[in-house]
Amino acid sequence: MTELTQVAGLSTEQLPNIERHLDRCYLQPGKLPGALTLVARRGEIAYVKAQGLMDVERNKPVRRDTVFRIYSMTKPITSIAMMQLYEQGRFLLDDPVHKYIPAWRHQRIYKSGVYPNFLTTPASSTMTIRDLFTHMSGLTYGFMQRTNVDAAYRELKLDGSRSMSLEALVDHLAELPLEFSPGTAWNYSVSTDVLGYLVQLLSGKPFDEYLREHIFEPLDMTDTGFHVRDDQLDRFAACYQYQAGDQFTLQDDPETSPFRRKPQFMSGGGGLVSTIDDYFHFAQALCQGGEFRGRRIIGRKTLEFMCRNHLPNNQDLPGLSVGAFSETPFAGTGFGLGFSVKTDVAKSQTNGSVGEYGWGGLASTNFFVDPVEELVMIFMTQLIPSSTYPIRQELRAIVNGALL
């Protein structure tokens, strides 16, 4: 009988199934260019593996220090930044947003018409700061391609044109109707970009400077920012777009990428690049109640509050969502202040724990934290869109299966 081997309470026989699965199902068939996976438990990295290519055209392999576009994995960072200001008494969650953005006082709801000739009706509720955290604000994203309102977002390039500013974003949004009255439904949106604007407004510092001083420097996240520095270029991955037939084509060449230039628009919803070790420092701080290597970025009780399901009547996302979205398997999953939160393990049809939280990004990156098991998983690749393959659920099954 062979002796069971483990690291931090994770089976060293089960963890390599991550590598085998990704190789067999995604890398060898040419569905993904490359991947980088990290698993940690009780603060100890138990597994990290680079596979495939970070740049197919230049035949460059994925490295542990590869720089990735993390897109919406920016959102939890922005949410923590905003809640740092909450801990300083700068705002309350039930504050109306128009207290800080006066032009948003008289918000209206879309009824009919196309931009710029909308027919609208007055909102039946007032948008609060919490509505921005939970994506119940009535705002949307242009890429949803579902309504005439999101068509206006596309026309005005409100999804994150790097030449826009945060100030211009909130000005444009003031002129557009909401999809629904705030607090009545869930819709993935530019809400977290608005939180980035509020971090800047309330702190009196440019958003990128605030993140650097209060999150990146304390957590030693030296490779995380809104653009790729010259010294990072050799490590910067290419990004790919899914094509029919389980193939992909180049979407963003690292040499000519817009991420090579510092943007005017610091997108709190999707603007950051990072490495797997940088993001591990952030995720591990969350797993440890807000502290990493003696540096605290958020209070323990504040983080516990953020990771509760803040949807009305403890509903899950299918009960409130007005538009399909793929960043998380929705069933059995609620939403907190910046993260998805697992509320029902059986209903989610994925093994794990109640209270597990995390999020993903447009290019199929993903992370989750399980406070019950003191478990962190981070997956990095660069394939748009994130809905292409069920990798996130598959990796959860494998990782949770390694717990002893």
N, C-alpha and C positions, 0 to 999 in steps of 0.2 A: 504494500500500500504506500503510495507516494505521500510525502509530507506536504501539507498545505502551506504555500508561501504567500506572504502578504506584505503590503506597504501601507501604513496608516489605515489598516482595516479594510484594504481593498485587495482583492485577489490578483496576484501577478500572473495567474493563468488566464483570467477572464479579460483583463485590460487589453492584451494584444488583439482581442477580437475587434477593437476599434480599427486598428491598422488593417487587419485582414478584410473586414467588411468594406472599408473605404476603397481599398485596392481592388477587391473583387467586383464591387457593384458600381463604382464611380470612376476610378482612375484608369483601370485597364480598358473598360469600354469607351473611354474618352468622353465621359459625361462631365467630369470636373478637371480643370487643369492641375490643381494641387490642393493640399490641405495641411493644416497645422492644428493639432488637438492637444489640449492640456487638461489634466484632471488632478485636483488636489483635495486632500481631506485632512482635517485637523491642522490646517496650516502648512502641511507638507505636500510638495509636488510629488505625486505618485507616478505620473505618466505624462510624457510630452513627446510627440512624434511629428516630424515633418515628412511629408510625402509629396511626390510629384513635382510639378514646375510652378514657379511663381510668375514666370514670363516664358510662355511657349515659344514665341517668335525668336527669343534670344537664347533659348535652351538653358535658362537659369533655374536651378532647383530651389524649392521652398527652403528657407532657413528659419531657425528659431527666432532670429531678429528681423524677419521680413516685416516691412511696413505695409499695413492693409488699410483700405478705406473701410471704416466701421459704420458709416452711415448712421442708422437709427440707434445703434448702441451708444451714440452720443447722448441720447435722451436721458438715460439714468444719471449720467454725469451732470447734465444741466439741472435735473430735478434735485440732486443732492446739493448743488450750488444754491439753488433757490431756498431749500429748506435750511441751509446754514443761516440765511438771512431771517428766516422764520424764527430760528432759535435766538436771534438778536432782537426780536420784537419789531422787525421792520414791516411786517404785514400779518394779517390773519387770513386763514383759508376762506372764510366766508366774506371777505372784503369784495365789493364789486370791482370788476376790472376797471370800470370807468373812473374809479378813484385815482388811478395811476395813469390811465389813458383817457382823458376827458372826451375826446372825439368819439369814444365808443359808448357814450351815455344812452343814446336813443337808437338801440339796435333793432333791426327789422329782419323778418323771416321771408325767405323766397316763396313766392306764390306761383308766378309764371313769367314768361318772357325770356329774352336772351340779352347778354351784356351788350351795350350799357343800358338797355331799356327793360329793366326788371319791374315787375309788379310785385309789391311786397306788403306785408302786414306787420303791425308792431309785435315784438317779442312778448310772450306772456310771462317771462321770468328774466331775471337779471343775471348776466354772466358773472361768476365768481372766480377767484383764483383757483379754487379746487377744481372747477370745471376745466381749467386749462391743464392741470396735472392729469386728470382722468380722461381727457379727450371727450368730455361731454359738453364742450363749449358751443357746438353748432358750427365751428369752423371745419374746413376740409383740406384736401390735397388735390392739386391739379391732376396728378397721375391716376386718381380714382376713375376718371372717365365715366362717370355715372350720371351727372346732372349738369344743368346749365350753369350752376354756380361754380362747379369745379372747372368748367370750360373757361370761365372768366379768370380763374387762377392761372390756367395755362397761358391765356392770352397776355396776362400781366406778368407772367414769369415769377409767380409767388412761391414756387416750390423750392427756391434756393438758388436763384441766379446769383453767381458769385460777384456780380457787379452791383447788386442791390445793397441797401443798408438796412439794418434793423429798424431804423426810424422810418424809412420808406415803406417797409413791410407793414408796420402798424397803421401808417397813413392810408395805404391802399385798402387794407382790410376794413378800415372805418367806412369806406365807401361801398362795400359789398354786403349783400344780405347774408344772413346765416342760413344753414340748411334746416335748422330746427331750433326751437326755443331751448336755451341752455338748461342742462340738467335733465332733459327728457329722453335722450338717446345717446348712443356711443358712436363716434365716427373718428377714425384715425385722421390726424390733421396737423396743421402747422402750429398747433397750440404750444408745443414745446419751444418753437422758435420765439413765440411771444414771451414765454418764460425767460428765455435768454435776454430778450430786450428788458424785461423787468429786473433781472439780475444786474444788468448794466445801470438801469435807472436808480435802483434802490441802493446799490453799492457805491455809485459815483465813479466807477472804474470801467474802462472798456471791457467787454465780456471776455475776450481772450486773456487779458491781463488778470482778471478776477480768477478765472479757472486755473491759470498758471500758479498764482500766489496761494490759492486756498485749497487746491486739489492736486495738481500735477507735481508741484515742488514738494509738498509734504509727503506724497506717496512715491517720490522718486520715479515719476512717469516722464522720463526725459525724451522719449520718442513720440509723445502725443501732442498734437496741435492741429491747427486749421490749414496747414500747408506742409509740403514736404521740403525740408531744407536740402541744400546742395549736398551736405555730408550724408544724407539719407538716401539719395537717389539710387545708388547701386543696390539698395535693399528694398526698393519700392516695387510692389507687385503690379503686374498688368491686371486689368479688369476685363471680364468677358461677359458676353450676352448670349443667353440660351437661344438656340435655333431649333426648328422642328427636326425631329429625327434624333433627339438626344445628342445634339452637337452644340458647339459654341463658336462664336467669332469674337475677335478683339473689339472691345467696347471703348477702352481708354488705355492708350499707350503711356507707360510711365514717363517716357522722355518728353512727351508733349502734353501731358495731363494738365488740366486746369488746377489740380492740386499742387502744382509746382509753384504757383504764385499765391502770395498772401491775399485772401479775398477781402473785399469790402464787407461782404455779408458773412458774419460769423454765425453759422447756423447751429443753434442749440438743439435742433431736431435731427441733424444729419451731417454735420460738417467736419467731423474729426477724422484724422488718421491716427493709427496706433499700432503697437506690437502686442503679441500675446502676453509677454511678461509685464508690460505696462498695464494692460487691462487686468491681468491677474492681481496686481497690486491693488487696483480699485475693487475688484470683485472680492478679494480676500478681506479687505477692510470691511466690506459689507457683511461678509460671513462672520467676522469677529466683532460684530456689533458696532462698527464705525471706526475701528482703530487698526492700524497696520504698523508693525515695528515701532511701537511707542508713539506714533503720530495719529491723533484723532481728527477725523474730518466731519463727523456728525455724532450727535448724542445717541446713546443706545435706545432710549425710549422714543426719540424722534424717528429713528430707523424702523423700530417695531411698528410705529404708527403708519409710516409710509408703506409698509409691506402688508398691511391689512387690505382686504377687499373693500374699496370705497364706492362700489356700484350700489345703487339703491336696493334695499331689501336683500342684500347679499346675492344678487343675481349674477349669473355668468354672462360672458360676452354675447353669446347667441341671443340671449333674452333682450338685449338692448341695442345691438349693433344694427345700423341702417345700411351698411355696405360691407361686403365681404372683404376681409383682409387677412394676409397670410403670415404676419409676423409671429403668430403663436397659434397652436391648435386651440380653438376657442372653448370647446365643451369642457365644463368643469374648471374653467379658468375665469377669474375675475380680474379687476384692475385696481392697482393701488395708486400711490402718488409717484408715478414714473415707471412702474414695472407691471408686467402681468403677474398674477398671483394664483397659484393652484388652490382651488377651493374644494374639489371633489376628485379624489384620485381615480375611483372607479369610472366616473363619468368622463374623465379625461382620456381614458383608454390607454394611458401611458403610466408605467410604474413610477413611483416617486413618493413624495410626502406632501401632505397638506401644508401650505405655507411656503412651498418652493416658489421662487420668483426669479425673473430675468427678462430678457428681451433679445431681439435680433436686429439685423441690418439688411438693407436692400440687396447687398451682394452676398447674401446667404451666410453671413457671420452670425454667431449666436453665443449666448452665455446663460447659465443659470446658477443660482445659489440655493442650496438646501440647508437651511439653518438647523433642522432637526438632525441631519447626518453630518453637519459641518463639512459639506461637500461643495466644491466649485468645479464647473466644467466650462471651458471656453473652446469654441471651434472657429477657425478662421479659414476662409477661402475667398474667391472673388468671382462669383457668378450671379448675374442679374437675370431674372428676379428671384427673390428669396422663396417664392412659391413653387419653384421648378421641381424640387425633389423633397421627399419627407425625411431628410437627413437628421433634422433636429430630434424628431421623435425616435428615430432609430438609435441615435447616439445616447439618448436618455435611457432607452431600454438596456443598452450594453453597459453603460456606466453604472446604473442602479443595480444591474445584475452582478457587478463586481463587489458590492458591499458585503462584508462579512459580519 
